[in-house]
Amino acid sequence: MVGLVIALVAILSGCGYSTDPITKDSPGFWSHYIVFPLSWVITWFADLFGGNYAVGIIIVTIIIRLIIMPLMIKQIKSQKRNDESPTDAKRVTNEICIKG
């Protein structure tokens, strides 16, 4: 299991060093489909606000959070439902505390 995790981290991290700038023609899935579009959007927002990259990063972060918000809401509802429903572990714990 640990070997699988290490292999996944190595593959997904890119495991390469390059000083070449990332462009729309950059090879690799991560650079081409994730990094370049995000950097382009951040740069676009930064240019829109007078070259302020902090504002660009904040706006892109808010947009990404809004996109994944339905997943976060579903996770919170599921967690609350699990907290409200008595589980076997809670029942056993209560029985041990009462007996004990």
N, C-alpha and C positions, 0 to 999 in steps of 0.2 A: 504494500500500500504506500509506504513512504517512497519507494522507488518510482511509483506511478506519479505521485505528487511532484517529485523532483523533475521527472521527465516533462510533465505538463508545464511546470514553471519555466523550464529551460526552453521549451518550444514556444510558449506564448510570450515570453519576454523578448524574443527576437534574437538573443544570443549573438548579437553582432555589433561591431563598432564601425561607425561610418561618420565621416565629417562632411559628407555630401549633403547639401540642403535637400529637404523633402519637397518634391514638386509633384504635379499631377502625373508625371511619367515615372515616378519612383517605383521600383519593383517591390513586391511583397504585399501581402494582404493588409497587414497592420498599417504600413506607411501609406498605401494607396487609398484604402477605404475608411480608415479611422483618423490617423494623424493629419493628413493633408486637408480633408474637409473641415476638421475642427480648427486647425490653424488658420484656414482661409476665413471661416466664420468669425473667429476671434479677431483677426486682422481687420475684417470688414467693419465690425462693430467699433474697434479701436479707431479706425479712420473716421468713422461717423461721429465719434466724440473727440475729435481733435488729437488723435494719436495716443489716447489714454488706454493702454492695454489692460489695466486693472478693470476698467469699466467693461471692456470686451469680455474678459474672463468671467466677471460677475454675471453679465447678461447671458452668456452661453451656459454657465452653471445653472442659472434659474430656468432656462429653456429645457435643459436636460432633466432637471428635477420635475418640471411640469410634465414632461413626456413620460417619466417613470412613475408619476404620482398614482395612477390606477393600481400599479403593482404594490406600492407602499400601502395604499388604503386596504387592499385585499389582505396583505400580510398582517396589518394591525387588527383587522376584523377577525382573522383566523386566530391570532394570538389571544385576543379577548375571549373568543369562544372557547378556546382551550383552557384559559384561566378560570372561566366560569363553570365549566363542566368538571364534575368530580372524576378523578382518574383513580385507577387502582393504586397507584403509588401514594396519592393523598389519603385514600381510605386506609391503607396499611399503616401509614405514618400516624394517622389519627388513632387507630386501634392500639398501636404501640404506646402512644402517649397516654392514652386512657388507662391501659393496663399497668403502665409503668413505672 
